[in-house]
Amino acid sequence: MIKVCSVEEVPKGSSVSADIDGTEIAIVHAEDDNFYAIYDQCSHAEVPLSEGEVDGCTLECWLHGSRFDLRTGEPTGLPATEPVPVFTVEVRDGEVFVSLTPSNGVTPS
C-alpha cells in the first residue's frame, strides 16, 4: 500500500488526481463516506475521470457523461462499454493508502 494523501485533501463528494509510480489514479470520497481509487482515464475517450462529478458511488466522465461504479469499475451508462481498473483503498490515521494492483482484474491501458 502506498500513502497518497490525507483524508482532508479529498472533501466528501469530490475527487483528486494522483500519479502513483506513473499510474494516474482518481481518489474519490464518495457520498457513502468511503474512499475509492479508480484509474483516472475514461475507457471511452481517454479523458481524466477525476475532473468529473461524483454521484453516489459513481464517477461521471465530464466529456460524454459515462458513469463508472467506483466499487467495480464497470460503466453504468453509455457511451463507455469497457470497465476501468479500480484499486483497494485503506484509510489509516487520517491518511489514504492505495494498492497499485487492480482489485477488479482490469489492467490500466
N, C-alpha and C positions, 0 to 999 in steps of 0.2 A: 504494500500500500504506500502511496506517495502523498505527502501532505501538499494540498493545492491552495487552500485559502482558509480564512476564518469564516465562521457562520455569519458574522456581522457584515461581511462583504457581499452577501447574497440575500437581500431582503426577500421576505415571503412574496411569491408571485412574480419573481424575476429570475434572470439567468445571467451568467457571466461566461466569457470565453477564457479558456486556459490552454496554453501549449504545454503538454506534458511529454517531455522527451520526444518532441517532433510530432506528436499526435494532438490535433485540435479537439478539445472536449468542451462541451457546454455543461456547466454546473448549474443545476436548476433547483430552486427552493420552491417546491410545488405548493399548491393550495391545501394539500393534505398534511402540510408542515414537515414533509420528508424532503431529503436532498437526493437528487438523481444526477447521474452523469451519462450523457449521450454524445455520440460522435457529432461534432459541430459542422456537419455538412449534409444538406438535404440530398437524399438519394435520387431525386428527380432533376435538380437544377444546379447542384454544386454551389449553393449559397449558404452562409452561416446561419444555422438554426438558432444560435444564441441571440440573434437580432430579432427573433420572432416573439410572439406573445404566448405567455403561459396561461393555460385554461384547464383547471382541474389538474389532472395528471397527464396532460398533453402539452406539446410544444408545437406551435404553428410556424411553418415556413412563411416568412414575410412576402416572398415573391409571388407564389402561386396559391398559397393557402392550404397546402397539405399539412395535416397534423400527424404527429408521431407520439405513440404511447411511450411515456418516459420509463415505464417498467419493462417493456418488451422490445421497444424499438420499431414495432410494427406501425405502418401507416394506417391512419383511421379515416383517411379521405384522399381522394384523387387530387392532383394528377400522380402523386407518388404511388408506386406499387411495390417497391422493394424496401425492406426494413433497413434501419441503420443500427450500428453497434451501440449497445448500452454497457455500462461498466458498474461494478459493485462500488458502493459508497459506504464509508463508515464515518460517523461523527464522533470524535473523541476530544474531550476537554475544550470544546468550542472551536475545534479545527475540523476541516473537511478533508478526508483522505480518499483516494481513488485507486482502484486496481486497474492496470492497463490491459488486463485480459478481458476481452468481451464476455459478458455473462450470458449473452444470447447466442453465441457461436457465430455471429456475423463479423467478418473481417473488415476493418476500415479500408476504403478504396483509395 
